[in-house]
Amino acid sequence: MTERGTGRFTWPVRRRVPGPEGTAEDIAVQDIAEREAADRRLPPPEPEPILNPPPRFNLAAFRLAALGLALVLALALAITKVFVGGPPSVAQLRAEAGVDGWSVLTVGVKDDQPGVAYYDKDTKIWSGFDVDIAYMVAEDLGFRRSEVQFYGIESEDRARMQATNANGGRVPVKMVIASYSITADRENMAGVTFSAPYLYTEQSVLTLTGHSPVASFQDLKGKPVCTLSASTSQTALKAADVPWTSRNKVSQCVADLRAHKVDAISTDAAILAGFKYRFPDEFDHWDLGYDKTEAWGVNVGENEALEKLVDLTLYRSLKDPKDTRWEQAFQNNFQVETAKNGTTPIAVAAQPDVPKPDVRDLPWEDVFP
């Protein structure tokens, strides 16, 4: 049996004896009041926990999260394409080509073709359309004009990439820009890689003044004609059954013509126009109406990365309206010759089309105009 007074809700009982001032009812009322006062002194019971309602599905938050995930994946894919897959960047091409390791840019050009590429031994100045194209390419590769070294190259050495220095020694060059026509046979030769065309011209004939008119190769039948070794003109002369001799330099053909050893010279019109321009009273320049177009290209040997960089320069020159380097080169070298060449075409006065090079265009670079 539990002892009284030990429970939580018990208290000591004081016995009250009814007296003269209070009855038994008064004592009962007082006891009830004391009990209520004791209850108020007890600590309140612990509150019952409030249960949270189950969360509702938030469609807007789900959509936002999905959009964020899609953006992250797109960004990751773009970064992968930029840095991992796809075509090479300009920096990669420069590294593959070895450009950054060159202190000078060596270029093989003709040295005896006025208007195309000519070396003045008195002034020691190189001039001509091919020379200006070389400077244009060199500029985009990061070379100053003083860092471009030209060497004279003969026609048969253009595929070998072997030029000649002032002492007659053989010099390997990084590129050949020497009125070199692009043909299927040449493209299949070992060590020949052409850029996109940088000039369109055609074949023509140069004679001494007073020669009978020449309208086709048939008009030269039975007459000896001089042309350049490894020249595309040889095929046309053979087809017309015209006797011909070959020389390594066009200046040698001109010397033979002046000495009456040959009756005519046959090669590209852009080459022969320079001699008519310089010696208008000595030579006549004839348009053959020959359908074949001669497309000149830059030969970079086996350096395919360098070929892409050259194509990039030609593409920029063609597509950028602010880039007038090609037009200026044509004006300075060929356009000035038109008056003295009469109705004989020299070359197409518009840069040939250039396919867009397969080069990576990084977001922070200005690769394409």
C-alpha positions in Angstrom: 0.0 0.0 0.0 1.4 3.3 -1.0 2.1 5.8 1.7 0.1 8.9 1.4 1.9 12.0 0.4 4.3 10.3 -2.0 2.3 10.6 -5.2 2.7 13.4 -7.8 -0.8 14.8 -7.2 -0.9 14.4 -3.4 -0.2 17.0 -0.8 -0.1 17.0 3.0 -3.5 16.9 4.7 -4.0 19.2 7.6 -6.8 18.2 9.8 -9.1 20.9 10.5 -11.4 20.9 13.4 -14.6 22.9 13.0 -14.6 25.8 15.3 -16.9 28.5 16.1 -15.9 30.5 13.0 -16.2 27.7 10.4 -18.4 24.8 9.7 -17.5 21.5 7.9 -18.6 23.0 4.6 -16.2 25.9 5.0 -13.4 23.5 5.6 -14.3 21.6 2.4 -14.3 24.7 0.3 -10.9 25.7 1.6 -9.5 22.3 0.8 -10.7 22.6 -2.8 -9.1 26.0 -3.2 -5.8 24.7 -1.9 -5.9 21.8 -4.3 -6.5 24.2 -7.3 -3.5 26.4 -6.1 -1.3 23.3 -6.0 -2.3 22.3 -9.5 -1.3 25.8 -10.8 2.2 25.4 -9.3 2.9 22.2 -11.2 4.8 22.4 -14.6 2.7 22.4 -17.7 2.6 19.1 -19.7 4.9 18.6 -22.7 3.2 19.8 -25.9 2.3 17.2 -28.4 4.5 17.3 -31.6 3.1 19.0 -34.7 3.2 16.7 -37.7 4.3 18.3 -41.0 2.1 17.6 -44.0 3.7 15.5 -46.7 5.6 17.6 -49.4 3.8 18.4 -52.6 5.5 17.8 -56.0 7.0 21.1 -57.4 6.8 20.9 -61.2 8.5 24.4 -61.6 11.5 23.3 -59.6 11.8 20.1 -61.6 11.7 22.0 -64.9 14.4 24.4 -63.7 16.6 21.5 -62.6 16.2 19.8 -66.0 17.1 23.0 -67.8 20.2 23.4 -65.7 21.2 19.9 -66.5 20.7 20.4 -70.2 22.8 23.5 -70.1 25.6 21.7 -68.3 25.6 18.9 -70.8 25.6 21.3 -73.7 28.5 23.2 -72.2 30.4 20.0 -71.7 29.8 18.9 -75.3 30.9 22.3 -76.6 34.1 22.1 -74.5 34.8 18.6 -75.7 34.4 19.7 -79.4 36.6 22.7 -78.8 39.5 21.0 -77.0 39.2 17.4 -78.0 37.5 16.7 -81.3 37.1 18.5 -84.6 39.6 20.1 -86.9 42.9 21.5 -85.8 43.2 25.1 -84.5 45.6 27.7 -85.9 48.0 27.1 -83.0 48.0 23.4 -83.7 48.6 23.9 -87.4 51.5 26.3 -86.7 53.0 23.7 -84.3 52.6 20.9 -86.9 54.0 23.1 -89.7 57.0 24.1 -87.5 56.4 27.8 -88.3 57.2 29.0 -84.8 60.7 27.6 -85.1 61.6 29.4 -88.3 63.7 32.6 -87.9 63.1 33.4 -91.6 60.6 32.3 -94.3 62.4 31.0 -97.3 60.4 31.2 -100.6 61.3 30.0 -104.1 60.2 32.4 -106.8 61.1 33.2 -110.4 63.6 36.0 -110.7 63.3 36.8 -114.4 59.6 37.4 -115.0 58.7 41.1 -115.0 55.3 41.6 -113.3 55.3 38.1 -111.9 58.6 37.8 -110.0 61.7 39.8 -110.8 65.0 40.5 -109.1 66.7 43.7 -110.0 70.4 43.1 -109.5 71.2 46.8 -109.4 68.7 47.7 -106.7 68.6 44.2 -105.2 64.8 44.5 -105.0 62.3 41.8 -105.6 59.0 42.7 -107.2 56.0 41.2 -108.9 52.7 39.6 -108.2 54.1 36.3 -106.8 56.4 38.3 -104.5 53.4 40.3 -103.2 51.5 37.1 -102.6 54.5 35.7 -100.7 54.5 38.8 -98.5 50.8 38.4 -97.9 51.2 34.8 -96.7 54.3 35.7 -94.6 52.4 38.5 -92.9 49.7 36.2 -91.7 52.3 33.7 -90.6 53.9 36.4 -88.4 57.0 37.2 -90.5 58.1 40.8 -91.2 59.1 41.6 -94.8 62.7 41.7 -93.7 62.3 38.1 -92.5 61.2 36.8 -95.9 64.1 35.4 -97.9 63.6 35.0 -101.6 65.6 32.6 -103.8 65.4 32.2 -107.6 64.0 28.8 -108.7 63.9 27.2 -112.1 60.8 25.5 -113.5 62.0 21.9 -113.2 63.1 22.5 -109.5 59.7 23.7 -108.3 58.6 20.2 -107.4 61.9 19.5 -105.6 61.5 22.7 -103.5 65.2 23.4 -104.4 66.1 27.0 -105.2 69.5 28.7 -106.0 71.3 31.3 -104.0 73.5 34.1 -105.3 76.5 31.8 -105.4 74.8 29.1 -107.4 74.3 26.8 -104.4 71.2 24.8 -103.8 68.8 26.0 -101.1 65.8 24.2 -99.8 62.7 26.4 -99.4 59.6 26.2 -97.3 57.3 27.2 -100.1 57.3 27.8 -103.9 55.3 30.7 -105.4 56.6 30.6 -108.9 53.9 30.8 -111.5 53.3 27.1 -110.8 50.1 25.8 -112.5 48.0 23.2 -110.6 47.6 20.1 -112.7 46.5 16.5 -111.8 49.9 15.1 -112.8 51.7 17.6 -110.6 49.4 16.9 -107.6 50.3 13.2 -107.9 54.0 13.9 -107.8 55.9 13.1 -104.6 56.7 16.2 -102.6 54.0 18.4 -104.2 51.1 19.8 -102.2 49.3 22.8 -103.7 47.3 25.4 -102.0 44.0 26.7 -103.4 44.5 28.7 -106.6 45.6 32.3 -106.1 45.5 33.4 -109.8 43.7 32.4 -113.1 45.5 33.0 -116.4 45.8 31.3 -119.8 48.3 30.4 -122.4 49.4 32.9 -125.0 52.3 33.5 -127.5 54.9 36.2 -127.8 56.7 37.0 -131.0 58.9 39.8 -132.4 57.0 42.7 -133.9 56.2 42.2 -137.6 55.3 38.5 -137.2 52.2 37.4 -138.9 49.1 37.2 -136.7 48.9 34.2 -134.3 45.4 33.1 -133.4 46.0 29.5 -132.5 48.8 27.0 -132.2 48.1 25.9 -135.7 49.5 29.2 -137.0 52.9 28.2 -135.6 53.1 24.9 -137.5 56.6 24.3 -138.8 58.0 27.2 -136.7 60.3 26.6 -133.8 58.8 27.7 -130.5 60.5 28.1 -127.1 58.7 27.1 -123.9 59.7 26.4 -120.3 60.8 23.0 -119.1 58.0 21.2 -117.2 55.6 23.8 -118.7 51.9 23.0 -119.4 52.4 24.6 -122.8 54.3 21.6 -124.0 51.2 19.5 -124.1 49.4 22.0 -126.4 52.4 22.3 -128.7 52.7 18.6 -129.1 49.0 18.3 -129.9 49.3 21.0 -132.6 52.4 19.3 -134.0 54.5 22.4 -133.4 58.3 21.9 -133.0 59.5 23.3 -129.7 62.5 23.6 -127.5 62.5 24.0 -123.7 64.5 26.3 -121.4 64.7 26.5 -117.7 64.1 30.2 -117.6 61.8 32.4 -119.7 64.6 35.0 -120.1 66.6 32.3 -122.0 63.6 32.0 -124.4 63.5 35.7 -124.8 67.2 35.7 -125.7 66.6 33.0 -128.3 63.7 35.0 -129.7 65.8 38.1 -130.0 68.6 36.0 -131.7 66.0 34.6 -134.2 66.7 31.1 -133.0 63.0 30.6 -132.4 59.9 32.3 -133.9 57.8 32.5 -130.8 57.5 31.8 -127.1 54.6 30.0 -125.6 53.7 30.0 -121.9 51.3 31.7 -119.5 49.9 35.1 -120.5 50.6 36.6 -117.1 54.3 35.9 -117.7 54.6 37.1 -121.3 52.6 40.3 -120.6 55.5 41.7 -118.6 57.8 41.5 -121.5 55.3 43.2 -123.8 54.8 45.9 -121.2 58.6 46.5 -120.8 59.5 46.3 -124.4 56.3 47.3 -126.3 58.1 48.1 -129.6 60.0 44.9 -129.6 57.4 42.2 -129.0 53.8 41.4 -130.0 51.6 39.5 -127.5 49.0 37.2 -129.1 45.8 35.7 -127.6 45.3 32.1 -128.6 41.7 31.8 -127.5 42.8 28.6 -125.7 40.1 27.2 -123.5 42.4 25.8 -120.8 42.7 27.9 -117.7 46.0 28.0 -115.8 45.4 28.1 -112.1 48.5 29.0 -110.1 49.0 27.6 -106.6 51.5 27.6 -103.8 53.6 24.4 -103.4 54.4 23.6 -99.8 56.1 20.3 -100.4 54.8 17.7 -97.9 53.9 20.2 -95.2 50.1 19.8 -95.2 49.7 21.9 -92.1 51.4 24.8 -93.9 49.1 24.3 -96.9 46.1 24.8 -94.6 47.6 28.0 -93.2 48.2 29.3 -96.8 44.6 28.5 -97.7 43.5 30.4 -94.6 45.3 33.5 -95.8 43.8 33.2 -99.3 40.3 32.6 -97.8 40.6 35.7 -95.5 41.8 37.8 -98.4 38.8 36.7 -100.5 36.1 37.0 -97.9 37.2 40.0 -95.9 36.1 43.2 -97.7 38.7 45.2 -95.7 41.5 43.0 -96.9 42.6 44.4 -100.2 46.1 42.9 -100.4 45.3 40.6 -103.4 43.5 43.4 -105.3 46.4 45.8 -104.6 48.9 43.2 -105.9 46.9 42.7 -109.1 46.6 46.4 -109.6 50.3 47.1 -109.1 51.6 44.3 -111.3 49.0 43.2 -113.9 46.5 46.0 -114.3 49.2 48.5 -115.2 50.2 46.2 -118.1 46.8 46.0 -119.8 47.1 49.1 -122.0 50.3 48.0 -123.7 49.0 44.4 -124.1 46.0 45.6 -126.0 43.2 43.0 -126.4 45.3 40.1 -125.2 44.0 39.0 -121.7 46.6 38.8 -119.0 44.8 37.2 -116.1 41.4 37.2 -114.4 41.1 40.4 -112.4 39.4 38.6 -109.5 40.8 36.3 -106.8 39.8 32.7 -107.4 37.3 31.1 -105.1 38.8 29.5 -102.0 36.9 26.8 -100.1 36.6 27.4 -96.4 39.6 25.7 -94.7 39.0 23.0 -92.2 40.3 25.0 -89.3 38.9 25.2 -85.8 37.4 28.6 -85.0 38.0 29.0 -81.2 35.5 31.4 -79.5 38.3 33.9 -78.5 40.0 33.9 -81.9 39.2 35.8 -85.0 40.0 33.0 -87.5 37.4 33.7 -90.2 36.1 37.1 -91.3 
